[in-house]
């Protein structure tokens, strides 16, 4: 497996709706300190493209999960992989994924 590929494309599922995920992504990346800040450059109803330090791009997309349980969130970036992972960790899990 290509290790870089695993870091550049990340996925999660959340109980948030699609528009709430996009709003959360914009808020999360604007609040990052200096070199990890990224600002919305393009967006649509189910995605946002953010631009950060040195032109680094972060893409976040959301869609209802195929099984109807929550929202599937996909993120892609080359250099901001740790920040993207942190963002995905801030999303509330789907109720059925919460442990006992």
mmCIF file as gemmi writes it, N, C-alpha and C atoms, coordinates in Angstrom:
data_model
loop_
_atom_site.group_PDB
_atom_site.id
_atom_site.type_symbol
_atom_site.label_atom_id
_atom_site.label_alt_id
_atom_site.label_comp_id
_atom_site.label_asym_id
_atom_site.label_entity_id
_atom_site.label_seq_id
_atom_site.pdbx_PDB_ins_code
_atom_site.Cartn_x
_atom_site.Cartn_y
_atom_site.Cartn_z
_atom_site.occupancy
_atom_site.B_iso_or_equiv
_atom_site.pdbx_formal_charge
_atom_site.auth_seq_id
_atom_site.auth_asym_id
_atom_site.pdbx_PDB_model_num
ATOM 1 N N . UNK Axp A 1 ? 0.837 -1.198 0 1 0 ? 1 A 1
ATOM 2 C CA . UNK Axp A 1 ? 0 0 0 1 0 ? 1 A 1
ATOM 3 C C . UNK Axp A 1 ? 0.872 1.248 0 1 0 ? 1 A 1
ATOM 4 N N . UNK Axp A 2 ? 0.491 2.215 -0.754 1 0 ? 2 A 1
ATOM 5 C CA . UNK Axp A 2 ? 1.193 3.479 -0.8 1 0 ? 2 A 1
ATOM 6 C C . UNK Axp A 2 ? 0.832 4.279 0.448 1 0 ? 2 A 1
ATOM 7 N N . UNK Axp A 3 ? 1.819 4.515 1.309 1 0 ? 3 A 1
ATOM 8 C CA . UNK Axp A 3 ? 1.566 5.21 2.576 1 0 ? 3 A 1
ATOM 9 C C . UNK Axp A 3 ? 1.067 6.627 2.336 1 0 ? 3 A 1
ATOM 10 N N . UNK Axp A 4 ? 1.668 7.351 1.378 1 0 ? 4 A 1
ATOM 11 C CA . UNK Axp A 4 ? 1.237 8.723 1.107 1 0 ? 4 A 1
ATOM 12 C C . UNK Axp A 4 ? -0.223 8.758 0.675 1 0 ? 4 A 1
ATOM 13 N N . UNK Axp A 5 ? -0.658 7.797 -0.107 1 0 ? 5 A 1
ATOM 14 C CA . UNK Axp A 5 ? -2.048 7.737 -0.546 1 0 ? 5 A 1
ATOM 15 C C . UNK Axp A 5 ? -2.989 7.642 0.646 1 0 ? 5 A 1
ATOM 16 N N . UNK Axp A 6 ? -2.62 6.885 1.664 1 0 ? 6 A 1
ATOM 17 C CA . UNK Axp A 6 ? -3.443 6.735 2.853 1 0 ? 6 A 1
ATOM 18 C C . UNK Axp A 6 ? -3.559 8.01 3.657 1 0 ? 6 A 1
ATOM 19 N N . UNK Axp A 7 ? -2.571 8.882 3.538 1 0 ? 7 A 1
ATOM 20 C CA . UNK Axp A 7 ? -2.611 10.14 4.277 1 0 ? 7 A 1
ATOM 21 C C . UNK Axp A 7 ? -3.311 11.236 3.498 1 0 ? 7 A 1
ATOM 22 N N . UNK Axp A 8 ? -3.296 11.154 2.174 1 0 ? 8 A 1
ATOM 23 C CA . UNK Axp A 8 ? -3.854 12.247 1.389 1 0 ? 8 A 1
ATOM 24 C C . UNK Axp A 8 ? -5.361 12.139 1.196 1 0 ? 8 A 1
ATOM 25 N N . UNK Axp A 9 ? -5.926 10.955 1.329 1 0 ? 9 A 1
ATOM 26 C CA . UNK Axp A 9 ? -7.37 10.765 1.211 1 0 ? 9 A 1
ATOM 27 C C . UNK Axp A 9 ? -7.862 10.107 2.488 1 0 ? 9 A 1
ATOM 28 N N . UNK Axp A 10 ? -8.711 10.823 3.218 1 0 ? 10 A 1
ATOM 29 C CA . UNK Axp A 10 ? -9.196 10.33 4.506 1 0 ? 10 A 1
ATOM 30 C C . UNK Axp A 10 ? -10.712 10.371 4.52 1 0 ? 10 A 1
ATOM 31 N N . UNK Axp A 11 ? -11.317 9.464 5.295 1 0 ? 11 A 1
ATOM 32 C CA . UNK Axp A 11 ? -12.773 9.371 5.376 1 0 ? 11 A 1
ATOM 33 C C . UNK Axp A 11 ? -13.246 9.213 6.804 1 0 ? 11 A 1
ATOM 34 N N . UNK Axp A 12 ? -14.467 9.653 7.046 1 0 ? 12 A 1
ATOM 35 C CA . UNK Axp A 12 ? -15.119 9.475 8.342 1 0 ? 12 A 1
ATOM 36 C C . UNK Axp A 12 ? -16.627 9.483 8.125 1 0 ? 12 A 1
ATOM 37 N N . UNK Axp A 13 ? -17.344 9.033 9.145 1 0 ? 13 A 1
ATOM 38 C CA . UNK Axp A 13 ? -18.814 9.155 9.145 1 0 ? 13 A 1
ATOM 39 C C . UNK Axp A 13 ? -19.216 9.933 10.379 1 0 ? 13 A 1
ATOM 40 N N . UNK Axp A 14 ? -20.258 10.728 10.227 1 0 ? 14 A 1
ATOM 41 C CA . UNK Axp A 14 ? -20.697 11.584 11.315 1 0 ? 14 A 1
ATOM 42 C C . UNK Axp A 14 ? -22.217 11.662 11.364 1 0 ? 14 A 1
ATOM 43 N N . UNK Axp A 15 ? -22.713 12.094 12.502 1 0 ? 15 A 1
ATOM 44 C CA . UNK Axp A 15 ? -24.153 12.306 12.65 1 0 ? 15 A 1
ATOM 45 C C . UNK Axp A 15 ? -24.582 13.677 12.136 1 0 ? 15 A 1
ATOM 46 N N . UNK Axp A 16 ? -23.617 14.554 11.841 1 0 ? 16 A 1
ATOM 47 C CA . UNK Axp A 16 ? -23.955 15.881 11.3 1 0 ? 16 A 1
ATOM 48 C C . UNK Axp A 16 ? -24.52 15.76 9.893 1 0 ? 16 A 1
ATOM 49 N N . UNK Axp A 17 ? -25.305 16.735 9.505 1 0 ? 17 A 1
ATOM 50 C CA . UNK Axp A 17 ? -25.805 16.81 8.143 1 0 ? 17 A 1
ATOM 51 C C . UNK Axp A 17 ? -24.728 17.349 7.209 1 0 ? 17 A 1
ATOM 52 N N . UNK Axp A 18 ? -24.956 17.23 5.933 1 0 ? 18 A 1
ATOM 53 C CA . UNK Axp A 18 ? -23.976 17.644 4.925 1 0 ? 18 A 1
ATOM 54 C C . UNK Axp A 18 ? -23.59 19.115 5.084 1 0 ? 18 A 1
ATOM 55 N N . UNK Axp A 19 ? -24.555 20.009 5.157 1 0 ? 19 A 1
ATOM 56 C CA . UNK Axp A 19 ? -24.229 21.441 5.256 1 0 ? 19 A 1
ATOM 57 C C . UNK Axp A 19 ? -23.508 21.765 6.559 1 0 ? 19 A 1
ATOM 58 N N . UNK Axp A 20 ? -23.839 21.046 7.638 1 0 ? 20 A 1
ATOM 59 C CA . UNK Axp A 20 ? -23.157 21.267 8.918 1 0 ? 20 A 1
ATOM 60 C C . UNK Axp A 20 ? -21.696 20.834 8.85 1 0 ? 20 A 1
ATOM 61 N N . UNK Axp A 21 ? -21.405 19.787 8.109 1 0 ? 21 A 1
ATOM 62 C CA . UNK Axp A 21 ? -20.016 19.337 7.935 1 0 ? 21 A 1
ATOM 63 C C . UNK Axp A 21 ? -19.212 20.407 7.204 1 0 ? 21 A 1
ATOM 64 N N . UNK Axp A 22 ? -19.777 20.952 6.145 1 0 ? 22 A 1
ATOM 65 C CA . UNK Axp A 22 ? -19.077 21.976 5.363 1 0 ? 22 A 1
ATOM 66 C C . UNK Axp A 22 ? -18.829 23.215 6.221 1 0 ? 22 A 1
ATOM 67 N N . UNK Axp A 23 ? -19.806 23.625 6.989 1 0 ? 23 A 1
ATOM 68 C CA . UNK Axp A 23 ? -19.644 24.77 7.894 1 0 ? 23 A 1
ATOM 69 C C . UNK Axp A 23 ? -18.569 24.481 8.934 1 0 ? 23 A 1
ATOM 70 N N . UNK Axp A 24 ? -18.58 23.278 9.501 1 0 ? 24 A 1
ATOM 71 C CA . UNK Axp A 24 ? -17.578 22.888 10.501 1 0 ? 24 A 1
ATOM 72 C C . UNK Axp A 24 ? -16.172 22.905 9.916 1 0 ? 24 A 1
ATOM 73 N N . UNK Axp A 25 ? -16.019 22.452 8.673 1 0 ? 25 A 1
ATOM 74 C CA . UNK Axp A 25 ? -14.7 22.455 8.03 1 0 ? 25 A 1
ATOM 75 C C . UNK Axp A 25 ? -14.182 23.878 7.876 1 0 ? 25 A 1
ATOM 76 N N . UNK Axp A 26 ? -15.029 24.784 7.415 1 0 ? 26 A 1
ATOM 77 C CA . UNK Axp A 26 ? -14.601 26.171 7.236 1 0 ? 26 A 1
ATOM 78 C C . UNK Axp A 26 ? -14.197 26.783 8.573 1 0 ? 26 A 1
ATOM 79 N N . UNK Axp A 27 ? -14.961 26.535 9.609 1 0 ? 27 A 1
ATOM 80 C CA . UNK Axp A 27 ? -14.634 27.086 10.937 1 0 ? 27 A 1
ATOM 81 C C . UNK Axp A 27 ? -13.35 26.477 11.489 1 0 ? 27 A 1
ATOM 82 N N . UNK Axp A 28 ? -13.191 25.173 11.356 1 0 ? 28 A 1
ATOM 83 C CA . UNK Axp A 28 ? -12.02 24.491 11.897 1 0 ? 28 A 1
ATOM 84 C C . UNK Axp A 28 ? -10.73 25.024 11.273 1 0 ? 28 A 1
ATOM 85 N N . UNK Axp A 29 ? -10.679 25.108 9.957 1 0 ? 29 A 1
ATOM 86 C CA . UNK Axp A 29 ? -9.43 25.492 9.303 1 0 ? 29 A 1
ATOM 87 C C . UNK Axp A 29 ? -9.116 26.975 9.421 1 0 ? 29 A 1
ATOM 88 N N . UNK Axp A 30 ? -10.104 27.819 9.606 1 0 ? 30 A 1
ATOM 89 C CA . UNK Axp A 30 ? -9.852 29.247 9.83 1 0 ? 30 A 1
ATOM 90 C C . UNK Axp A 30 ? -9.229 29.456 11.208 1 0 ? 30 A 1
ATOM 91 N N . UNK Axp A 31 ? -9.587 28.641 12.175 1 0 ? 31 A 1
ATOM 92 C CA . UNK Axp A 31 ? -9.099 28.805 13.549 1 0 ? 31 A 1
ATOM 93 C C . UNK Axp A 31 ? -7.685 28.285 13.766 1 0 ? 31 A 1
ATOM 94 N N . UNK Axp A 32 ? -7.136 27.537 12.847 1 0 ? 32 A 1
ATOM 95 C CA . UNK Axp A 32 ? -5.784 26.982 13.013 1 0 ? 32 A 1
ATOM 96 C C . UNK Axp A 32 ? -4.766 28.113 13.125 1 0 ? 32 A 1
ATOM 97 N N . UNK Axp A 33 ? -3.693 27.861 13.858 1 0 ? 33 A 1
ATOM 98 C CA . UNK Axp A 33 ? -2.645 28.864 14.022 1 0 ? 33 A 1
ATOM 99 C C . UNK Axp A 33 ? -1.817 29.037 12.757 1 0 ? 33 A 1
ATOM 100 N N . UNK Axp A 34 ? -1.491 30.22 12.431 1 0 ? 34 A 1
ATOM 101 C CA . UNK Axp A 34 ? -0.642 30.682 11.335 1 0 ? 34 A 1
ATOM 102 C C . UNK Axp A 34 ? -0.504 29.736 10.147 1 0 ? 34 A 1
ATOM 103 N N . UNK Axp A 35 ? 0.499 28.89 10.125 1 0 ? 35 A 1
ATOM 104 C CA . UNK Axp A 35 ? 0.789 28.107 8.923 1 0 ? 35 A 1
ATOM 105 C C . UNK Axp A 35 ? -0.248 27.031 8.631 1 0 ? 35 A 1
ATOM 106 N N . UNK Axp A 36 ? -1.129 26.723 9.579 1 0 ? 36 A 1
ATOM 107 C CA . UNK Axp A 36 ? -2.137 25.698 9.349 1 0 ? 36 A 1
ATOM 108 C C . UNK Axp A 36 ? -3.528 26.264 9.091 1 0 ? 36 A 1
ATOM 109 N N . UNK Axp A 37 ? -3.619 27.565 8.93 1 0 ? 37 A 1
ATOM 110 C CA . UNK Axp A 37 ? -4.899 28.167 8.569 1 0 ? 37 A 1
ATOM 111 C C . UNK Axp A 37 ? -5.178 27.911 7.094 1 0 ? 37 A 1
ATOM 112 N N . UNK Axp A 38 ? -6.454 27.745 6.779 1 0 ? 38 A 1
ATOM 113 C CA . UNK Axp A 38 ? -6.876 27.602 5.385 1 0 ? 38 A 1
ATOM 114 C C . UNK Axp A 38 ? -8.236 28.279 5.255 1 0 ? 38 A 1
ATOM 115 N N . UNK Axp A 39 ? -8.458 28.911 4.121 1 0 ? 39 A 1
ATOM 116 C CA . UNK Axp A 39 ? -9.668 29.7 3.924 1 0 ? 39 A 1
ATOM 117 C C . UNK Axp A 39 ? -10.427 29.221 2.695 1 0 ? 39 A 1
ATOM 118 N N . UNK Axp A 40 ? -11.743 29.268 2.776 1 0 ? 40 A 1
ATOM 119 C CA . UNK Axp A 40 ? -12.589 28.788 1.681 1 0 ? 40 A 1
ATOM 120 C C . UNK Axp A 40 ? -12.257 29.532 0.394 1 0 ? 40 A 1
ATOM 121 N N . UNK Axp A 41 ? -12.023 28.76 -0.651 1 0 ? 41 A 1
ATOM 122 C CA . UNK Axp A 41 ? -11.74 29.325 -1.957 1 0 ? 41 A 1
ATOM 123 C C . UNK Axp A 41 ? -12.901 29.051 -2.918 1 0 ? 41 A 1
ATOM 124 N N . UNK Axp A 42 ? -13.388 27.821 -2.892 1 0 ? 42 A 1
ATOM 125 C CA . UNK Axp A 42 ? -14.551 27.423 -3.696 1 0 ? 42 A 1
ATOM 126 C C . UNK Axp A 42 ? -15.427 26.549 -2.826 1 0 ? 42 A 1
ATOM 127 N N . UNK Axp A 43 ? -16.737 26.625 -3.065 1 0 ? 43 A 1
ATOM 128 C CA . UNK Axp A 43 ? -17.617 25.733 -2.327 1 0 ? 43 A 1
ATOM 129 C C . UNK Axp A 43 ? -18.92 25.518 -3.064 1 0 ? 43 A 1
ATOM 130 N N . UNK Axp A 44 ? -19.534 24.421 -2.734 1 0 ? 44 A 1
ATOM 131 C CA . UNK Axp A 44 ? -20.83 24.067 -3.268 1 0 ? 44 A 1
ATOM 132 C C . UNK Axp A 44 ? -21.657 23.487 -2.137 1 0 ? 44 A 1
ATOM 133 N N . UNK Axp A 45 ? -22.834 22.968 -2.413 1 0 ? 45 A 1
ATOM 134 C CA . UNK Axp A 45 ? -23.697 22.458 -1.347 1 0 ? 45 A 1
ATOM 135 C C . UNK Axp A 45 ? -23.108 21.264 -0.588 1 0 ? 45 A 1
ATOM 136 N N . UNK Axp A 46 ? -22.18 20.516 -1.213 1 0 ? 46 A 1
ATOM 137 C CA . UNK Axp A 46 ? -21.649 19.345 -0.514 1 0 ? 46 A 1
ATOM 138 C C . UNK Axp A 46 ? -20.12 19.286 -0.511 1 0 ? 46 A 1
ATOM 139 N N . UNK Axp A 47 ? -19.431 20.393 -0.785 1 0 ? 47 A 1
ATOM 140 C CA . UNK Axp A 47 ? -17.97 20.39 -0.733 1 0 ? 47 A 1
ATOM 141 C C . UNK Axp A 47 ? -17.447 21.788 -0.449 1 0 ? 47 A 1
ATOM 142 N N . UNK Axp A 48 ? -16.192 21.828 0.013 1 0 ? 48 A 1
ATOM 143 C CA . UNK Axp A 48 ? -15.486 23.094 0.158 1 0 ? 48 A 1
ATOM 144 C C . UNK Axp A 48 ? -14.021 22.84 -0.177 1 0 ? 48 A 1
ATOM 145 N N . UNK Axp A 49 ? -13.441 23.768 -0.929 1 0 ? 49 A 1
ATOM 146 C CA . UNK Axp A 49 ? -12.023 23.762 -1.252 1 0 ? 49 A 1
ATOM 147 C C . UNK Axp A 49 ? -11.402 24.908 -0.483 1 0 ? 49 A 1
ATOM 148 N N . UNK Axp A 50 ? -10.446 24.586 0.379 1 0 ? 50 A 1
ATOM 149 C CA . UNK Axp A 50 ? -9.803 25.596 1.199 1 0 ? 50 A 1
ATOM 150 C C . UNK Axp A 50 ? -8.36 25.763 0.737 1 0 ? 50 A 1
ATOM 151 N N . UNK Axp A 51 ? -7.83 26.965 0.843 1 0 ? 51 A 1
ATOM 152 C CA . UNK Axp A 51 ? -6.459 27.244 0.424 1 0 ? 51 A 1
ATOM 153 C C . UNK Axp A 51 ? -5.696 27.741 1.641 1 0 ? 51 A 1
ATOM 154 N N . UNK Axp A 52 ? -4.514 27.153 1.871 1 0 ? 52 A 1
ATOM 155 C CA . UNK Axp A 52 ? -3.707 27.513 3.03 1 0 ? 52 A 1
ATOM 156 C C . UNK Axp A 52 ? -2.325 27.994 2.654 1 0 ? 52 A 1
ATOM 157 N N . UNK Axp A 53 ? -1.433 27.95 3.634 1 0 ? 53 A 1
ATOM 158 C CA . UNK Axp A 53 ? -0.045 28.385 3.496 1 0 ? 53 A 1
ATOM 159 C C . UNK Axp A 53 ? 0.604 27.805 2.255 1 0 ? 53 A 1
ATOM 160 N N . UNK Axp A 54 ? 1.253 28.639 1.48 1 0 ? 54 A 1
ATOM 161 C CA . UNK Axp A 54 ? 1.967 28.188 0.303 1 0 ? 54 A 1
ATOM 162 C C . UNK Axp A 54 ? 1.08 27.654 -0.802 1 0 ? 54 A 1
ATOM 163 N N . UNK Axp A 55 ? -0.21 27.957 -0.739 1 0 ? 55 A 1
ATOM 164 C CA . UNK Axp A 55 ? -1.132 27.486 -1.758 1 0 ? 55 A 1
ATOM 165 C C . UNK Axp A 55 ? -1.651 26.079 -1.526 1 0 ? 55 A 1
ATOM 166 N N . UNK Axp A 56 ? -1.327 25.496 -0.37 1 0 ? 56 A 1
ATOM 167 C CA . UNK Axp A 56 ? -1.791 24.137 -0.074 1 0 ? 56 A 1
ATOM 168 C C . UNK Axp A 56 ? -3.312 24.073 -0.1 1 0 ? 56 A 1
ATOM 169 N N . UNK Axp A 57 ? -3.853 23.059 -0.753 1 0 ? 57 A 1
ATOM 170 C CA . UNK Axp A 57 ? -5.297 22.891 -0.888 1 0 ? 57 A 1
ATOM 171 C C . UNK Axp A 57 ? -5.795 21.774 0.031 1 0 ? 57 A 1
ATOM 172 N N . UNK Axp A 58 ? -6.929 22.029 0.641 1 0 ? 58 A 1
ATOM 173 C CA . UNK Axp A 58 ? -7.621 21.035 1.45 1 0 ? 58 A 1
ATOM 174 C C . UNK Axp A 58 ? -9.031 20.931 0.891 1 0 ? 58 A 1
ATOM 175 N N . UNK Axp A 59 ? -9.428 19.734 0.513 1 0 ? 59 A 1
ATOM 176 C CA . UNK Axp A 59 ? -10.778 19.512 -0.002 1 0 ? 59 A 1
ATOM 177 C C . UNK Axp A 59 ? -11.563 18.685 1.001 1 0 ? 59 A 1
ATOM 178 N N . UNK Axp A 60 ? -12.784 19.1 1.281 1 0 ? 60 A 1
ATOM 179 C CA . UNK Axp A 60 ? -13.683 18.344 2.156 1 0 ? 60 A 1
ATOM 180 C C . UNK Axp A 60 ? -15.018 18.218 1.435 1 0 ? 60 A 1
ATOM 181 N N . UNK Axp A 61 ? -15.513 16.995 1.345 1 0 ? 61 A 1
ATOM 182 C CA . UNK Axp A 61 ? -16.808 16.74 0.708 1 0 ? 61 A 1
ATOM 183 C C . UNK Axp A 61 ? -17.645 15.89 1.647 1 0 ? 61 A 1
ATOM 184 N N . UNK Axp A 62 ? -18.954 16.023 1.55 1 0 ? 62 A 1
ATOM 185 C CA . UNK Axp A 62 ? -19.859 15.266 2.404 1 0 ? 62 A 1
ATOM 186 C C . UNK Axp A 62 ? -21.07 14.825 1.595 1 0 ? 62 A 1
ATOM 187 N N . UNK Axp A 63 ? -21.57 13.648 1.927 1 0 ? 63 A 1
ATOM 188 C CA . UNK Axp A 63 ? -22.76 13.11 1.267 1 0 ? 63 A 1
ATOM 189 C C . UNK Axp A 63 ? -23.443 12.16 2.225 1 0 ? 63 A 1
ATOM 190 N N . UNK Axp A 64 ? -24.763 12.006 2.11 1 0 ? 64 A 1
ATOM 191 C CA . UNK Axp A 64 ? -25.439 11.023 2.954 1 0 ? 64 A 1
ATOM 192 C C . UNK Axp A 64 ? -24.812 9.648 2.747 1 0 ? 64 A 1
ATOM 193 N N . UNK Axp A 65 ? -24.611 8.92 3.837 1 0 ? 65 A 1
ATOM 194 C CA . UNK Axp A 65 ? -24.035 7.573 3.745 1 0 ? 65 A 1
ATOM 195 C C . UNK Axp A 65 ? -24.96 6.665 2.951 1 0 ? 65 A 1
ATOM 196 N N . UNK Axp A 66 ? -24.37 5.736 2.22 1 0 ? 66 A 1
ATOM 197 C CA . UNK Axp A 66 ? -25.131 4.844 1.357 1 0 ? 66 A 1
ATOM 198 C C . UNK Axp A 66 ? -26.167 4.023 2.128 1 0 ? 66 A 1
ATOM 199 N N . UNK Axp A 67 ? -25.838 3.667 3.372 1 0 ? 67 A 1
ATOM 200 C CA . UNK Axp A 67 ? -26.76 2.851 4.17 1 0 ? 67 A 1
ATOM 201 C C . UNK Axp A 67 ? -27.766 3.697 4.949 1 0 ? 67 A 1
ATOM 202 N N . UNK Axp A 68 ? -27.733 5.003 4.735 1 0 ? 68 A 1
ATOM 203 C CA . UNK Axp A 68 ? -28.685 5.887 5.404 1 0 ? 68 A 1
ATOM 204 C C . UNK Axp A 68 ? -28.317 6.234 6.835 1 0 ? 68 A 1
ATOM 205 N N . UNK Axp A 69 ? -27.164 5.778 7.293 1 0 ? 69 A 1
ATOM 206 C CA . UNK Axp A 69 ? -26.722 6.043 8.667 1 0 ? 69 A 1
ATOM 207 C C . UNK Axp A 69 ? -25.694 7.173 8.679 1 0 ? 69 A 1
ATOM 208 N N . UNK Axp A 70 ? -26.147 8.377 8.862 1 0 ? 70 A 1
ATOM 209 C CA . UNK Axp A 70 ? -25.248 9.515 8.973 1 0 ? 70 A 1
ATOM 210 C C . UNK Axp A 70 ? -24.758 10.051 7.653 1 0 ? 70 A 1
ATOM 211 N N . UNK Axp A 71 ? -23.64 10.757 7.736 1 0 ? 71 A 1
ATOM 212 C CA . UNK Axp A 71 ? -23.042 11.428 6.588 1 0 ? 71 A 1
ATOM 213 C C . UNK Axp A 71 ? -21.623 10.924 6.393 1 0 ? 71 A 1
ATOM 214 N N . UNK Axp A 72 ? -21.282 10.633 5.165 1 0 ? 72 A 1
ATOM 215 C CA . UNK Axp A 72 ? -19.927 10.199 4.823 1 0 ? 72 A 1
ATOM 216 C C . UNK Axp A 72 ? -19.13 11.447 4.465 1 0 ? 72 A 1
ATOM 217 N N . UNK Axp A 73 ? -17.981 11.626 5.107 1 0 ? 73 A 1
ATOM 218 C CA . UNK Axp A 73 ? -17.126 12.79 4.896 1 0 ? 73 A 1
ATOM 219 C C . UNK Axp A 73 ? -15.8 12.311 4.313 1 0 ? 73 A 1
ATOM 220 N N . UNK Axp A 74 ? -15.394 12.929 3.219 1 0 ? 74 A 1
ATOM 221 C CA . UNK Axp A 74 ? -14.128 12.6 2.583 1 0 ? 74 A 1
ATOM 222 C C . UNK Axp A 74 ? -13.289 13.863 2.527 1 0 ? 74 A 1
ATOM 223 N N . UNK Axp A 75 ? -12.007 13.726 2.879 1 0 ? 75 A 1
ATOM 224 C CA . UNK Axp A 75 ? -11.1 14.862 2.821 1 0 ? 75 A 1
ATOM 225 C C . UNK Axp A 75 ? -9.833 14.489 2.083 1 0 ? 75 A 1
ATOM 226 N N . UNK Axp A 76 ? -9.267 15.452 1.391 1 0 ? 76 A 1
ATOM 227 C CA . UNK Axp A 76 ? -8.048 15.215 0.644 1 0 ? 76 A 1
ATOM 228 C C . UNK Axp A 76 ? -7.12 16.418 0.756 1 0 ? 76 A 1
ATOM 229 N N . UNK Axp A 77 ? -5.841 16.129 0.953 1 0 ? 77 A 1
ATOM 230 C CA . UNK Axp A 77 ? -4.811 17.156 1.02 1 0 ? 77 A 1
ATOM 231 C C . UNK Axp A 77 ? -3.463 16.474 0.873 1 0 ? 77 A 1
ATOM 232 N N . UNK Axp A 78 ? -2.446 17.237 0.587 1 0 ? 78 A 1
ATOM 233 C CA . UNK Axp A 78 ? -1.112 16.668 0.472 1 0 ? 78 A 1
ATOM 234 C C . UNK Axp A 78 ? -0.289 16.957 1.726 1 0 ? 78 A 1
ATOM 235 N N . UNK Axp A 79 ? -0.262 18.21 2.165 1 0 ? 79 A 1
ATOM 236 C CA . UNK Axp A 79 ? 0.576 18.58 3.305 1 0 ? 79 A 1
ATOM 237 C C . UNK Axp A 79 ? -0.174 18.722 4.627 1 0 ? 79 A 1
ATOM 238 N N . UNK Axp A 80 ? -1.47 18.984 4.587 1 0 ? 80 A 1
ATOM 239 C CA . UNK Axp A 80 ? -2.23 19.219 5.814 1 0 ? 80 A 1
ATOM 240 C C . UNK Axp A 80 ? -2.896 17.94 6.313 1 0 ? 80 A 1
ATOM 241 N N . UNK Axp A 81 ? -2.275 16.778 6.119 1 0 ? 81 A 1
ATOM 242 C CA . UNK Axp A 81 ? -2.903 15.509 6.472 1 0 ? 81 A 1
ATOM 243 C C . UNK Axp A 81 ? -3.192 15.392 7.967 1 0 ? 81 A 1
ATOM 244 N N . UNK Axp A 82 ? -2.3 15.877 8.827 1 0 ? 82 A 1
ATOM 245 C CA . UNK Axp A 82 ? -2.554 15.81 10.269 1 0 ? 82 A 1
ATOM 246 C C . UNK Axp A 82 ? -3.715 16.708 10.668 1 0 ? 82 A 1
ATOM 247 N N . UNK Axp A 83 ? -3.78 17.89 10.087 1 0 ? 83 A 1
ATOM 248 C CA . UNK Axp A 83 ? -4.872 18.803 10.414 1 0 ? 83 A 1
ATOM 249 C C . UNK Axp A 83 ? -6.202 18.249 9.904 1 0 ? 83 A 1
ATOM 250 N N . UNK Axp A 84 ? -6.184 17.617 8.743 1 0 ? 84 A 1
ATOM 251 C CA . UNK Axp A 84 ? -7.402 16.996 8.221 1 0 ? 84 A 1
ATOM 252 C C . UNK Axp A 84 ? -7.858 15.868 9.145 1 0 ? 84 A 1
ATOM 253 N N . UNK Axp A 85 ? -6.932 15.05 9.619 1 0 ? 85 A 1
ATOM 254 C CA . UNK Axp A 85 ? -7.281 13.974 10.551 1 0 ? 85 A 1
ATOM 255 C C . UNK Axp A 85 ? -7.869 14.541 11.84 1 0 ? 85 A 1
ATOM 256 N N . UNK Axp A 86 ? -7.297 15.635 12.311 1 0 ? 86 A 1
ATOM 257 C CA . UNK Axp A 86 ? -7.834 16.277 13.526 1 0 ? 86 A 1
ATOM 258 C C . UNK Axp A 86 ? -9.247 16.793 13.296 1 0 ? 86 A 1
ATOM 259 N N . UNK Axp A 87 ? -9.476 17.397 12.135 1 0 ? 87 A 1
ATOM 260 C CA . UNK Axp A 87 ? -10.825 17.864 11.827 1 0 ? 87 A 1
ATOM 261 C C . UNK Axp A 87 ? -11.809 16.704 11.836 1 0 ? 87 A 1
ATOM 262 N N . UNK Axp A 88 ? -11.48 15.625 11.155 1 0 ? 88 A 1
ATOM 263 C CA . UNK Axp A 88 ? -12.392 14.475 11.102 1 0 ? 88 A 1
ATOM 264 C C . UNK Axp A 88 ? -12.662 13.921 12.496 1 0 ? 88 A 1
ATOM 265 N N . UNK Axp A 89 ? -11.66 13.974 13.38 1 0 ? 89 A 1
ATOM 266 C CA . UNK Axp A 89 ? -11.848 13.502 14.757 1 0 ? 89 A 1
ATOM 267 C C . UNK Axp A 89 ? -12.786 14.389 15.564 1 0 ? 89 A 1
ATOM 268 N N . UNK Axp A 90 ? -12.977 15.646 15.147 1 0 ? 90 A 1
ATOM 269 C CA . UNK Axp A 90 ? -13.874 16.545 15.892 1 0 ? 90 A 1
ATOM 270 C C . UNK Axp A 90 ? -15.342 16.301 15.557 1 0 ? 90 A 1
ATOM 271 N N . UNK Axp A 91 ? -15.607 15.58 14.48 1 0 ? 91 A 1
ATOM 272 C CA . UNK Axp A 91 ? -16.994 15.347 14.063 1 0 ? 91 A 1
ATOM 273 C C . UNK Axp A 91 ? -17.663 14.321 14.962 1 0 ? 91 A 1
ATOM 274 N N . UNK Axp A 92 ? -18.895 14.591 15.398 1 0 ? 92 A 1
ATOM 275 C CA . UNK Axp A 92 ? -19.585 13.62 16.251 1 0 ? 92 A 1
ATOM 276 C C . UNK Axp A 92 ? -19.877 12.33 15.474 1 0 ? 92 A 1
ATOM 277 N N . UNK Axp A 93 ? -19.681 11.185 16.119 1 0 ? 93 A 1
ATOM 278 C CA . UNK Axp A 93 ? -19.906 9.911 15.423 1 0 ? 93 A 1
ATOM 279 C C . UNK Axp A 93 ? -21.382 9.637 15.187 1 0 ? 93 A 1
ATOM 280 N N . UNK Axp A 94 ? -21.631 8.715 14.282 1 0 ? 94 A 1
ATOM 281 C CA . UNK Axp A 94 ? -23.001 8.238 14.058 1 0 ? 94 A 1
ATOM 282 C C . UNK Axp A 94 ? -23.41 7.47 15.312 1 0 ? 94 A 1
ATOM 283 N N . UNK Axp A 95 ? -24.642 7.618 15.755 1 0 ? 95 A 1
ATOM 284 C CA . UNK Axp A 95 ? -25.108 7.028 17.006 1 0 ? 95 A 1
ATOM 285 C C . UNK Axp A 95 ? -24.779 5.547 17.13 1 0 ? 95 A 1
ATOM 286 N N . UNK Axp A 96 ? -24.92 4.781 16.068 1 0 ? 96 A 1
ATOM 287 C CA . UNK Axp A 96 ? -24.658 3.338 16.133 1 0 ? 96 A 1
ATOM 288 C C . UNK Axp A 96 ? -23.173 3.028 16.3 1 0 ? 96 A 1
ATOM 289 N N . UNK Axp A 97 ? -22.289 4.013 16.067 1 0 ? 97 A 1
ATOM 290 C CA . UNK Axp A 97 ? -20.86 3.803 16.202 1 0 ? 97 A 1
ATOM 291 C C . UNK Axp A 97 ? -20.367 4.137 17.595 1 0 ? 97 A 1
ATOM 292 N N . UNK Axp A 98 ? -21.214 4.676 18.456 1 0 ? 98 A 1
ATOM 293 C CA . UNK Axp A 98 ? -20.829 5.034 19.804 1 0 ? 98 A 1
ATOM 294 C C . UNK Axp A 98 ? -20.798 3.763 20.633 1 0 ? 98 A 1
ATOM 295 N N . UNK Axp A 99 ? -19.685 3.547 21.345 1 0 ? 99 A 1
ATOM 296 C CA . UNK Axp A 99 ? -19.512 2.347 22.166 1 0 ? 99 A 1
ATOM 297 C C . UNK Axp A 99 ? -20.399 2.343 23.399 1 0 ? 99 A 1
ATOM 298 N N . UNK Axp A 100 ? -20.455 1.203 24.104 1 0 ? 100 A 1
ATOM 299 C CA . UNK Axp A 100 ? -21.3 1.096 25.301 1 0 ? 100 A 1
ATOM 300 C C . UNK Axp A 100 ? -20.837 1.949 26.445 1 0 ? 100 A 1
